[in-house]
């Protein structure tokens, strides 16, 4: 873990996020690029490893019974969300891999995102902090609220979404284009999980393992978001 003083910029608390929906927890990891690394070669190796992980997650092209993908589908179904109509972004990654046989590649932030989802089988997103206008809140989408993303336009009404003061910025079902965030040197990686699976998935462990594997980012801070038991 790098304990050096973070570069000038917003304080870490700027990115704390309130979780206003019972049954969910988020994990936020704020990372910055390590200088002087050969990112290309490192991520090529990591992408090959991600592909192997996804092959193991897709025996015979199906989501394995008892896998984390299957557990997340079951948990979301119990929360009233149809995983067939709205598969998580991690499941979409697995489906794309099954179709193409390769993991999608893009910018460094995107490649690291794919690695996190391949390892954890949980939905993550990546955001450039400069695009955010805090405060951040994980809440239900409002009637008529939509979110444009790489897969089209999501009708957010009644769905758990991540929003800042300008509106929805991400969700467990939406994803960026692989070439987004090309110039982002200090991305936020956010994992969305049903609360009952949070300890089992251990998002922070996956971030640490991915950092050790790639050594392309240096640690600034991580934050587990607050959870409001009394939220409506």
N, C-alpha and C positions, 0 to 999 in steps of 0.2 A: 504494500500500500504506500503510495506516494503522499507524504504529509507536508509537502512544500506548500508555500503560500499560494493560493489560487491567483490567476492573473486578474488584473483590474476588471471590474464589471459589476453586475448586480450581486447583491449578497445572496447566499444560499437560500435564506428564508423566502426570498422572492418567488421561489419555485415550489414552496410548500403547497399542498393541495388538500382541500377539504372533501371528504367522501360523504355525500349527503344521501346515499341510498343504502339502506340496510342490506346485508348479504354480500357486499363487495368490499374488496381491499385493493389498493394500488401500491405499486412500488416505483419510485422515481430515482433514476440514476443519472447524475449529471457528470459527463466525462469531457475531457479535452484532449486534443491530439498530442501525442508525444512527437517531438521533433527528432529528426535524424534517423528515422526508421524507414526501411524499405517496405512500404505498405503494400505494394503490388504483390511481391512474392509471398508475403505473410498471408494476405487475404486469398490468394490463389489456393494455398494449402488449406486454409480454413474453409473455403468453399467446397473443396473436395471432401473435407470431413463432414460438412453439413449435408452434402449429398448422401454420404454413407448413413448418417443418422436418419435421414428421411427414408432411405431404402428399408431400414430396420423398422420404421414406423408404419410402413406400408406393405406388409406381407400380402402377396397376391393382389396388390392394388387396393386393399381394404384397410380401414382403420381397425387396428388390432383391439380385440376385446380386452378390457382392463388397462389399455394405454391411457396416458393423460388426456389425449384428444377425446377418447371415449368418455372419460370421467367428466371432462368439461362440458361435453355435449349433454350428458345426463343432468349435470348440475344446472345448466342453463335452461333445460327443459323443465326442471322443477321450479324454476323462477319465472316461468311463463313465456320464455323465449324459444321460438321454434328453430332448432339448430339446422334443420333441413332447408328452411327458407332463408335463414341468416347464419351461415357458417362463420365462425370466427376467422380473423385474418390469418391465424396460424393454420387453420384447416384449409383455407384457400391456398396457402403456400404449399401444403402437402398435395393438394389436388393438382396444382400447376406442375409440381415436380413429377407426379404420376403421369401427366400428359406429355411433358417434354423430356423427362429423364435428367434434367439439369436444374440447378437452383438459379433463380434470377439474379443477375449481377447488376450493379449500378455504382453509385458513389460509395465511399468508404463507410459512411453512416448507414447506408442501406445494407451493405454486406454484413456489417456487424449486427444489424437488426435481424437479418435472416439467420445468422449464427445463433442468436439468442432464442429465436422461435424454434429452430431445428432442435436445439438442445433441450428446451423446456416444454415444447409442444403447447405453449400458452400464448395468448395474444399479447403482442407488444406493439408500440408505436414509437416513432422517432420524430422529434420536433426541434426546430431551431429556436432557441429561447428568444432570439430577436423578433420572432414572429408573434410572440405572446404579449398580451396585455393583462397582467394579473389583476385581481386574484383568480386562481384556478379552482374549479369545483367539478366534482364528478356527480352529476345530477341526472334526472330524467329530462329527456328532450321535450320541448314545449309543442303544443299543437301548431302545425304549420312550419315548424323549424326543420330545416334541411341542412345537409352537409355534403358539399361537392368533394369527391375524392377520385382516385385513379380508377376505381371500379364503377363510377357513375355518381348518382345522387342518392343519398340515403335519406329516407323519411325518418326523422329523429323522434317523432312524437311517441312518448312513452318508453323510449329506449334509453338505457344508461349511456351517457355521453360525457366526454371531457370538454369543458367550456372555459373560456376566459371571459373578460368583460365585454368582448365583441361578439361572442356566440360560440358555437360548437367548433372545436379544433381537431377532435379525434374521437374514436370509439373502438370497442373491441372488434368491430365488423368492418372498419374502413382502413385503407392503406394509402401510402404515398406512391408516387411513381419511382421506379428504381433510380432515376437520375436526379431526383430532388435532393436538395441539401448539398449541392456540389461544393459550395464555399463555406459550409458550416464547420467551424473548427471546434465547437463546444456544444455538442448536441445533448438533448434530454432523451433518455430512453425510459418509457413508461410501460409497466406491465399491468394489465387488468385481470383480476381473478375473482371468482366466487370465493367468499371468505373461508368457506369450509375446505378449500383446496390450497389456500395460501401457504400454510406451513408445509404441505406435502410437496408443492412445487419449489419453494424456496428461491424466489427470483434473485435475491442478492447473491446466493451461491452461484447461480448461472452467470451473472454478470462477472463475478470474480473469476470463475473458470474460463470464461471467454477472454477476459483481460490477460490472464496467465497464458492462454493459448496463443493469442495474437500479439500481445505486447505493443499495441498500436495506440492505445489511449493511456493516459495517466489519470489516476483517481482524483476527483475533486471532492465530491460528497455524494451520499445516497440518503434518501429519506423515505420512510414508510409513512404513508399519509394517515392523517387522523381519521377516525371512524366514529360516526355519531349513531349510537344505539337508538336514539329517540327520533331520528330523522323520519319524516313522513314518506 
